[in-house]
Amino acid sequence: MTDVKNRLSHYLRLVARGESVTILDRGRPVARLTRIEAADSEVESLIASGVAQPPSSPLPKDFLTRKLPRPKTSVQRALLEDREDRF
């Protein structure tokens, strides 16, 4: 199992190529990594069942790198206010 932790990227590349990887713990199989086919996508099944909706437009290119706005109040103060009814 330690080998899987240390070499996860390697095993994920194998799975992406279509191979299946069985994970052993003390010689006993405990899990199997297999590639997910596009038709089997969990998101697609959620959309098909009506639980989720497909995106209406693509995310902006800077979505993951743009700076977040500064909070108007202290995060610590908001957390304490949220918890004050518990004490």
C-alpha positions in Angstrom: 0.0 0.0 0.0 2.9 2.4 0.7 4.1 1.8 -2.9 0.7 3.1 -4.2 1.0 6.2 -2.0 4.5 6.9 -3.2 3.8 6.1 -6.9 0.2 7.2 -7.4 1.0 9.3 -10.4 2.6 6.3 -12.1 -0.4 4.1 -11.4 -2.9 6.7 -12.6 -1.0 7.0 -15.9 -1.4 3.2 -16.3 -5.1 3.4 -15.6 -5.5 6.3 -18.0 -3.9 4.1 -20.7 -6.6 1.5 -20.1 -4.9 -0.8 -17.6 -6.5 -2.0 -14.4 -4.5 -1.8 -11.1 -5.3 -4.0 -8.2 -4.2 -2.6 -4.8 -3.0 -5.1 -2.2 -2.8 -4.7 1.6 -0.5 -7.3 3.1 -1.0 -9.5 0.1 -4.8 -9.3 0.0 -6.7 -7.3 -2.7 -8.5 -4.3 -1.3 -9.3 -2.1 -4.2 -9.1 -1.9 -8.0 -8.3 1.3 -10.0 -9.9 1.3 -13.4 -10.4 3.9 -16.1 -13.8 5.6 -16.2 -15.3 5.6 -19.7 -16.9 8.9 -20.8 -20.3 7.3 -21.0 -20.0 6.1 -17.4 -19.2 9.6 -16.0 -20.8 10.3 -12.7 -21.6 13.9 -13.7 -23.3 12.7 -16.8 -25.5 10.3 -14.9 -26.4 13.1 -12.4 -27.4 15.4 -15.3 -29.4 12.6 -16.9 -31.3 12.0 -13.6 -32.0 15.7 -13.2 -29.9 16.1 -10.0 -27.4 18.4 -11.7 -27.5 20.7 -14.7 -24.8 21.1 -17.4 -22.8 24.3 -17.3 -24.5 27.2 -19.1 -21.2 28.7 -20.2 -17.5 27.9 -19.8 -15.6 29.3 -16.8 -13.5 32.4 -17.4 -9.9 31.6 -18.2 -8.7 33.4 -15.1 -11.2 31.6 -12.8 -8.6 29.7 -10.8 -5.9 32.4 -10.7 -7.9 35.7 -10.2 -7.7 37.4 -6.8 -10.7 37.0 -4.5 -12.3 40.1 -3.1 -11.4 41.1 0.4 -14.0 40.1 3.0 -16.0 43.0 4.3 -15.9 41.6 7.9 -13.5 39.5 9.8 -13.8 35.8 9.0 -13.1 35.1 12.7 -15.9 37.4 13.8 -18.3 35.8 11.4 -17.4 32.3 12.7 -17.8 33.4 16.3 -21.2 34.9 15.5 -22.3 31.7 13.8 -21.3 29.7 16.8 -22.5 31.9 19.6 -25.8 30.1 19.9 -24.0 26.8 20.7 -22.3 27.9 23.9 
